[in-house]
Amino acid sequence: MRIVGLMLIAATVLFALSGEAVFEKKCASCHSEYYIPQSKLVVNYQHNNRELNLTAPTVTELSFRIKDQVGDRTLDAEGQKFEIEDWLTQFLKNPKTFKSILPKNVRKTYGQMPPVKVTEEETEALADFLYEYAEKMMVAHGVKRYSYDEALKIARKQKKIILVEGYLPFCRGCIWMDRNVMVEPEVKAILNKDFVLVRKNLLIEKLPLGMKRLGTPSFYFIAPDGERIIDMVEGTGTKEEFLSLLASIKERVHR
């Protein structure tokens, strides 16, 4: 009986619906673009979609907006996914009856979305896929993060500055920095060259060197020897402001 039970569990996992496959089948004819940098999307919407000629929001846009606007962002992942699944069930049946989760400048670019027929299993798979997609894209297109112990070894060996990013899973400013700043080529270039990054969830993780947490997003700069705090900075900023901050940190280290 035990073996049969394990086989049933394995079969369930093996034949579980892929959210990406459901999206490809049901949604991708309109939502054909999966990832476009936010800076390019901003310019596109400023020019009434003439730059990119999109037929619908990108998958990354949808993922960010759904995770931000649907359900309780302070819940754990499974709790919010359940709320997103419930919202999708109702929304896909009749999109007209729902207030859009998209900002006005994005909403006016596209026509009314038609109803989409999906099963309960497909809706559950879509909820998982859309919840997780944006974060996966930020990892894929951003700078690599390390554990603090790994970062310390790299910093000492390569004389790089340790940058600890303090975040909360439901912090809108943190998400804004990830979308608008941390994936930009100029930012990535200087971070890869002179810094080594660590990401800390300030709800559950302590900061090194006894540093007290600031609000989020926050950035804690530590000298390459791992023993001296250079600065602690809280808040969001533009790409240019963040590049200026990184330049000033480098200058202070090399005085």
KENU-830657 format. One record per residue (C-alpha): residue number from 1; residue in three letters; x, y negated, z. Coordinates in steps of 0.05 Angstrom, whole numbers, plus 5000, padded with zeros to 4 digits. Layout:
REM residues N
@resi = NUM	resn = ALA	u = X	v = Y	w = Z
...
***
This chain:
REM residues 255
@resi = 1	resn = MET	u = 5000	v = 5000	w = 5000
@resi = 2	resn = ARG	u = 5057	v = 4953	w = 5017
@resi = 3	resn = ILE	u = 5088	v = 4965	w = 4948
@resi = 4	resn = VAL	u = 5022	v = 4952	w = 4913
@resi = 5	resn = GLY	u = 5014	v = 4887	w = 4952
@resi = 6	resn = LEU	u = 5083	v = 4863	w = 4932
@resi = 7	resn = MET	u = 5069	v = 4882	w = 4860
@resi = 8	resn = LEU	u = 5005	v = 4841	w = 4861
@resi = 9	resn = ILE	u = 5041	v = 4781	w = 4890
@resi = 10	resn = ALA	u = 5096	v = 4787	w = 4837
@resi = 11	resn = ALA	u = 5044	v = 4792	w = 4782
@resi = 12	resn = THR	u = 5009	v = 4730	w = 4807
@resi = 13	resn = VAL	u = 5074	v = 4691	w = 4807
@resi = 14	resn = LEU	u = 5094	v = 4719	w = 4739
@resi = 15	resn = PHE	u = 5029	v = 4699	w = 4705
@resi = 16	resn = ALA	u = 5017	v = 4633	w = 4741
@resi = 17	resn = LEU	u = 4999	v = 4578	w = 4694
@resi = 18	resn = SER	u = 5053	v = 4529	w = 4674
@resi = 19	resn = GLY	u = 5031	v = 4457	w = 4685
@resi = 20	resn = GLU	u = 5076	v = 4434	w = 4629
@resi = 21	resn = ALA	u = 5045	v = 4486	w = 4582
@resi = 22	resn = VAL	u = 4976	v = 4462	w = 4600
@resi = 23	resn = PHE	u = 4997	v = 4390	w = 4588
@resi = 24	resn = GLU	u = 5026	v = 4408	w = 4520
@resi = 25	resn = LYS	u = 4961	v = 4442	w = 4500
@resi = 26	resn = LYS	u = 4911	v = 4393	w = 4528
@resi = 27	resn = CYS	u = 4945	v = 4325	w = 4532
@resi = 28	resn = ALA	u = 5008	v = 4319	w = 4490
@resi = 29	resn = SER	u = 4972	v = 4302	w = 4425
@resi = 30	resn = CYS	u = 4963	v = 4232	w = 4454
@resi = 31	resn = HIS	u = 5015	v = 4231	w = 4511
@resi = 32	resn = SER	u = 5070	v = 4251	w = 4463
@resi = 33	resn = GLU	u = 5127	v = 4214	w = 4498
@resi = 34	resn = TYR	u = 5153	v = 4244	w = 4562
@resi = 35	resn = TYR	u = 5206	v = 4195	w = 4586
@resi = 36	resn = ILE	u = 5223	v = 4125	w = 4564
@resi = 37	resn = PRO	u = 5263	v = 4079	w = 4610
@resi = 38	resn = GLN	u = 5220	v = 4029	w = 4647
@resi = 39	resn = SER	u = 5258	v = 3969	w = 4620
@resi = 40	resn = LYS	u = 5239	v = 3989	w = 4549
@resi = 41	resn = LEU	u = 5166	v = 4000	w = 4569
@resi = 42	resn = VAL	u = 5163	v = 3931	w = 4600
@resi = 43	resn = VAL	u = 5188	v = 3899	w = 4535
@resi = 44	resn = ASN	u = 5140	v = 3942	w = 4495
@resi = 45	resn = TYR	u = 5079	v = 3919	w = 4534
@resi = 46	resn = GLN	u = 5102	v = 3846	w = 4530
@resi = 47	resn = HIS	u = 5101	v = 3855	w = 4454
@resi = 48	resn = ASN	u = 5033	v = 3889	w = 4452
@resi = 49	resn = ASN	u = 5062	v = 3958	w = 4438
@resi = 50	resn = ARG	u = 5096	v = 3936	w = 4374
@resi = 51	resn = GLU	u = 5164	v = 3961	w = 4397
@resi = 52	resn = LEU	u = 5145	v = 4034	w = 4411
@resi = 53	resn = ASN	u = 5076	v = 4042	w = 4381
@resi = 54	resn = LEU	u = 5054	v = 4090	w = 4435
@resi = 55	resn = THR	u = 4986	v = 4124	w = 4431
@resi = 56	resn = ALA	u = 4981	v = 4134	w = 4506
@resi = 57	resn = PRO	u = 5023	v = 4124	w = 4569
@resi = 58	resn = THR	u = 5085	v = 4167	w = 4577
@resi = 59	resn = VAL	u = 5083	v = 4227	w = 4622
@resi = 60	resn = THR	u = 5131	v = 4192	w = 4670
@resi = 61	resn = GLU	u = 5084	v = 4132	w = 4674
@resi = 62	resn = LEU	u = 5025	v = 4177	w = 4689
@resi = 63	resn = SER	u = 5064	v = 4216	w = 4741
@resi = 64	resn = PHE	u = 5087	v = 4153	w = 4779
@resi = 65	resn = ARG	u = 5018	v = 4121	w = 4776
@resi = 66	resn = ILE	u = 4980	v = 4183	w = 4798
@resi = 67	resn = LYS	u = 5027	v = 4196	w = 4856
@resi = 68	resn = ASP	u = 5022	v = 4123	w = 4877
@resi = 69	resn = GLN	u = 4947	v = 4111	w = 4866
@resi = 70	resn = VAL	u = 4912	v = 4177	w = 4879
@resi = 71	resn = GLY	u = 4902	v = 4205	w = 4949
@resi = 72	resn = ASP	u = 4941	v = 4191	w = 5012
@resi = 73	resn = ARG	u = 5014	v = 4178	w = 4996
@resi = 74	resn = THR	u = 5034	v = 4191	w = 5069
@resi = 75	resn = LEU	u = 5011	v = 4264	w = 5066
@resi = 76	resn = ASP	u = 5060	v = 4320	w = 5053
@resi = 77	resn = ALA	u = 5067	v = 4343	w = 4981
@resi = 78	resn = GLU	u = 5016	v = 4399	w = 4985
@resi = 79	resn = GLY	u = 4964	v = 4354	w = 5017
@resi = 80	resn = GLN	u = 4970	v = 4300	w = 4964
@resi = 81	resn = LYS	u = 4972	v = 4351	w = 4908
@resi = 82	resn = PHE	u = 4905	v = 4378	w = 4933
@resi = 83	resn = GLU	u = 4876	v = 4307	w = 4929
@resi = 84	resn = ILE	u = 4905	v = 4296	w = 4860
@resi = 85	resn = GLU	u = 4874	v = 4362	w = 4837
@resi = 86	resn = ASP	u = 4806	v = 4340	w = 4862
@resi = 87	resn = TRP	u = 4813	v = 4272	w = 4827
@resi = 88	resn = LEU	u = 4835	v = 4305	w = 4762
@resi = 89	resn = THR	u = 4775	v = 4352	w = 4764
@resi = 90	resn = GLN	u = 4727	v = 4293	w = 4765
@resi = 91	resn = PHE	u = 4767	v = 4245	w = 4722
@resi = 92	resn = LEU	u = 4779	v = 4292	w = 4663
@resi = 93	resn = LYS	u = 4705	v = 4307	w = 4658
@resi = 94	resn = ASN	u = 4686	v = 4234	w = 4650
@resi = 95	resn = PRO	u = 4744	v = 4184	w = 4648
@resi = 96	resn = LYS	u = 4696	v = 4125	w = 4636
@resi = 97	resn = THR	u = 4667	v = 4128	w = 4706
@resi = 98	resn = PHE	u = 4735	v = 4120	w = 4741
@resi = 99	resn = LYS	u = 4773	v = 4057	w = 4755
@resi = 100	resn = SER	u = 4839	v = 4061	w = 4717
@resi = 101	resn = ILE	u = 4902	v = 4076	w = 4756
@resi = 102	resn = LEU	u = 4942	v = 4037	w = 4703
@resi = 103	resn = PRO	u = 4960	v = 3963	w = 4709
@resi = 104	resn = LYS	u = 4920	v = 3915	w = 4666
@resi = 105	resn = ASN	u = 4976	v = 3901	w = 4617
@resi = 106	resn = VAL	u = 4984	v = 3976	w = 4604
@resi = 107	resn = ARG	u = 4909	v = 3991	w = 4604
@resi = 108	resn = LYS	u = 4893	v = 3940	w = 4549
@resi = 109	resn = THR	u = 4943	v = 3973	w = 4502
@resi = 110	resn = TYR	u = 4904	v = 4038	w = 4495
@resi = 111	resn = GLY	u = 4833	v = 4057	w = 4478
@resi = 112	resn = GLN	u = 4785	v = 4095	w = 4522
@resi = 113	resn = MET	u = 4810	v = 4164	w = 4540
@resi = 114	resn = PRO	u = 4762	v = 4220	w = 4518
@resi = 115	resn = PRO	u = 4739	v = 4275	w = 4565
@resi = 116	resn = VAL	u = 4785	v = 4336	w = 4570
@resi = 117	resn = LYS	u = 4759	v = 4407	w = 4582
@resi = 118	resn = VAL	u = 4803	v = 4444	w = 4632
@resi = 119	resn = THR	u = 4792	v = 4504	w = 4677
@resi = 120	resn = GLU	u = 4802	v = 4502	w = 4752
@resi = 121	resn = GLU	u = 4869	v = 4539	w = 4745
@resi = 122	resn = GLU	u = 4892	v = 4491	w = 4691
@resi = 123	resn = THR	u = 4874	v = 4431	w = 4734
@resi = 124	resn = GLU	u = 4914	v = 4459	w = 4792
@resi = 125	resn = ALA	u = 4974	v = 4470	w = 4746
@resi = 126	resn = LEU	u = 4967	v = 4399	w = 4718
@resi = 127	resn = ALA	u = 4965	v = 4370	w = 4788
@resi = 128	resn = ASP	u = 5031	v = 4404	w = 4806
@resi = 129	resn = PHE	u = 5064	v = 4383	w = 4741
@resi = 130	resn = LEU	u = 5043	v = 4310	w = 4744
@resi = 131	resn = TYR	u = 5061	v = 4304	w = 4818
@resi = 132	resn = GLU	u = 5131	v = 4329	w = 4808
@resi = 133	resn = TYR	u = 5149	v = 4303	w = 4738
@resi = 134	resn = ALA	u = 5170	v = 4231	w = 4753
@resi = 135	resn = GLU	u = 5218	v = 4251	w = 4809
@resi = 136	resn = LYS	u = 5249	v = 4304	w = 4763
@resi = 137	resn = MET	u = 5260	v = 4250	w = 4710
@resi = 138	resn = MET	u = 5293	v = 4203	w = 4760
@resi = 139	resn = VAL	u = 5341	v = 4259	w = 4779
@resi = 140	resn = ALA	u = 5354	v = 4278	w = 4707
@resi = 141	resn = HIS	u = 5367	v = 4206	w = 4685
@resi = 142	resn = GLY	u = 5397	v = 4177	w = 4748
@resi = 143	resn = VAL	u = 5463	v = 4183	w = 4785
@resi = 144	resn = LYS	u = 5480	v = 4248	w = 4820
@resi = 145	resn = ARG	u = 5470	v = 4249	w = 4895
@resi = 146	resn = TYR	u = 5510	v = 4291	w = 4944
@resi = 147	resn = SER	u = 5505	v = 4313	w = 5016
@resi = 148	resn = TYR	u = 5543	v = 4267	w = 5063
@resi = 149	resn = ASP	u = 5598	v = 4318	w = 5076
@resi = 150	resn = GLU	u = 5608	v = 4327	w = 5001
@resi = 151	resn = ALA	u = 5607	v = 4252	w = 4990
@resi = 152	resn = LEU	u = 5659	v = 4241	w = 5045
@resi = 153	resn = LYS	u = 5707	v = 4291	w = 5012
@resi = 154	resn = ILE	u = 5698	v = 4258	w = 4944
@resi = 155	resn = ALA	u = 5705	v = 4188	w = 4972
@resi = 156	resn = ARG	u = 5771	v = 4204	w = 5008
@resi = 157	resn = LYS	u = 5800	v = 4240	w = 4949
@resi = 158	resn = GLN	u = 5779	v = 4191	w = 4894
@resi = 159	resn = LYS	u = 5778	v = 4127	w = 4936
@resi = 160	resn = LYS	u = 5705	v = 4115	w = 4923
@resi = 161	resn = ILE	u = 5656	v = 4076	w = 4966
@resi = 162	resn = ILE	u = 5600	v = 4117	w = 4999
@resi = 163	resn = LEU	u = 5531	v = 4090	w = 4985
@resi = 164	resn = VAL	u = 5476	v = 4119	w = 5028
@resi = 165	resn = GLU	u = 5406	v = 4105	w = 5002
@resi = 166	resn = GLY	u = 5353	v = 4103	w = 5056
@resi = 167	resn = TYR	u = 5283	v = 4119	w = 5031
@resi = 168	resn = LEU	u = 5214	v = 4144	w = 5050
@resi = 169	resn = PRO	u = 5174	v = 4190	w = 5005
@resi = 170	resn = PHE	u = 5115	v = 4141	w = 5003
@resi = 171	resn = CYS	u = 5157	v = 4077	w = 4998
@resi = 172	resn = ARG	u = 5135	v = 4037	w = 4937
@resi = 173	resn = GLY	u = 5198	v = 3994	w = 4937
@resi = 174	resn = CYS	u = 5241	v = 4057	w = 4935
@resi = 175	resn = ILE	u = 5202	v = 4083	w = 4875
@resi = 176	resn = TRP	u = 5209	v = 4015	w = 4842
@resi = 177	resn = MET	u = 5284	v = 4015	w = 4850
@resi = 178	resn = ASP	u = 5288	v = 4086	w = 4823
@resi = 179	resn = ARG	u = 5247	v = 4068	w = 4761
@resi = 180	resn = ASN	u = 5274	v = 3998	w = 4746
@resi = 181	resn = VAL	u = 5345	v = 3995	w = 4771
@resi = 182	resn = MET	u = 5380	v = 4061	w = 4789
@resi = 183	resn = VAL	u = 5370	v = 4091	w = 4719
@resi = 184	resn = GLU	u = 5396	v = 4031	w = 4680
@resi = 185	resn = PRO	u = 5460	v = 4046	w = 4641
@resi = 186	resn = GLU	u = 5500	v = 3988	w = 4670
@resi = 187	resn = VAL	u = 5482	v = 4008	w = 4741
@resi = 188	resn = LYS	u = 5497	v = 4081	w = 4729
@resi = 189	resn = ALA	u = 5565	v = 4063	w = 4699
@resi = 190	resn = ILE	u = 5589	v = 4025	w = 4760
@resi = 191	resn = LEU	u = 5560	v = 4074	w = 4809
@resi = 192	resn = ASN	u = 5593	v = 4133	w = 4774
@resi = 193	resn = LYS	u = 5659	v = 4097	w = 4771
@resi = 194	resn = ASP	u = 5666	v = 4067	w = 4840
@resi = 195	resn = PHE	u = 5614	v = 4098	w = 4886
@resi = 196	resn = VAL	u = 5590	v = 4165	w = 4910
@resi = 197	resn = LEU	u = 5516	v = 4169	w = 4930
@resi = 198	resn = VAL	u = 5478	v = 4202	w = 4986
@resi = 199	resn = ARG	u = 5403	v = 4200	w = 4994
@resi = 200	resn = LYS	u = 5371	v = 4202	w = 5063
@resi = 201	resn = ASN	u = 5298	v = 4210	w = 5080
@resi = 202	resn = LEU	u = 5294	v = 4164	w = 5140
@resi = 203	resn = LEU	u = 5233	v = 4199	w = 5167
@resi = 204	resn = ILE	u = 5272	v = 4263	w = 5182
@resi = 205	resn = GLU	u = 5346	v = 4248	w = 5172
@resi = 206	resn = LYS	u = 5396	v = 4208	w = 5214
@resi = 207	resn = LEU	u = 5445	v = 4159	w = 5184
@resi = 208	resn = PRO	u = 5520	v = 4172	w = 5192
@resi = 209	resn = LEU	u = 5566	v = 4133	w = 5238
@resi = 210	resn = GLY	u = 5509	v = 4118	w = 5286
@resi = 211	resn = MET	u = 5479	v = 4066	w = 5239
@resi = 212	resn = LYS	u = 5410	v = 4042	w = 5257
@resi = 213	resn = ARG	u = 5359	v = 4048	w = 5202
@resi = 214	resn = LEU	u = 5332	v = 3987	w = 5166
@resi = 215	resn = GLY	u = 5268	v = 3984	w = 5128
@resi = 216	resn = THR	u = 5263	v = 4018	w = 5060
@resi = 217	resn = PRO	u = 5292	v = 4018	w = 5010
@resi = 218	resn = SER	u = 5358	v = 4006	w = 5045
@resi = 219	resn = PHE	u = 5430	v = 4014	w = 5024
@resi = 220	resn = TYR	u = 5488	v = 4030	w = 5071
@resi = 221	resn = PHE	u = 5559	v = 4021	w = 5045
@resi = 222	resn = ILE	u = 5616	v = 4059	w = 5078
@resi = 223	resn = ALA	u = 5691	v = 4051	w = 5062
@resi = 224	resn = PRO	u = 5726	v = 4108	w = 5026
@resi = 225	resn = ASP	u = 5758	v = 4132	w = 5091
@resi = 226	resn = GLY	u = 5689	v = 4145	w = 5118
@resi = 227	resn = GLU	u = 5704	v = 4107	w = 5182
@resi = 228	resn = ARG	u = 5683	v = 4035	w = 5168
@resi = 229	resn = ILE	u = 5615	v = 4007	w = 5153
@resi = 230	resn = ILE	u = 5621	v = 3953	w = 5099
@resi = 231	resn = ASP	u = 5549	v = 3929	w = 5098
@resi = 232	resn = MET	u = 5476	v = 3948	w = 5106
@resi = 233	resn = VAL	u = 5425	v = 3917	w = 5059
@resi = 234	resn = GLU	u = 5349	v = 3924	w = 5058
@resi = 235	resn = GLY	u = 5299	v = 3910	w = 5002
@resi = 236	resn = THR	u = 5289	v = 3913	w = 4927
@resi = 237	resn = GLY	u = 5323	v = 3873	w = 4873
@resi = 238	resn = THR	u = 5331	v = 3866	w = 4799
@resi = 239	resn = LYS	u = 5384	v = 3902	w = 4759
@resi = 240	resn = GLU	u = 5426	v = 3839	w = 4758
@resi = 241	resn = GLU	u = 5419	v = 3828	w = 4833
@resi = 242	resn = PHE	u = 5438	v = 3900	w = 4848
@resi = 243	resn = LEU	u = 5499	v = 3895	w = 4802
@resi = 244	resn = SER	u = 5520	v = 3832	w = 4838
@resi = 245	resn = LEU	u = 5513	v = 3867	w = 4905
@resi = 246	resn = LEU	u = 5556	v = 3926	w = 4881
@resi = 247	resn = ALA	u = 5609	v = 3877	w = 4856
@resi = 248	resn = SER	u = 5612	v = 3841	w = 4922
@resi = 249	resn = ILE	u = 5618	v = 3906	w = 4961
@resi = 250	resn = LYS	u = 5676	v = 3928	w = 4916
@resi = 251	resn = GLU	u = 5710	v = 3861	w = 4927
@resi = 252	resn = ARG	u = 5704	v = 3866	w = 5002
@resi = 253	resn = VAL	u = 5735	v = 3936	w = 5002
@resi = 254	resn = HIS	u = 5794	v = 3916	w = 4960
@resi = 255	resn = ARG	u = 5812	v = 3851	w = 4995
***
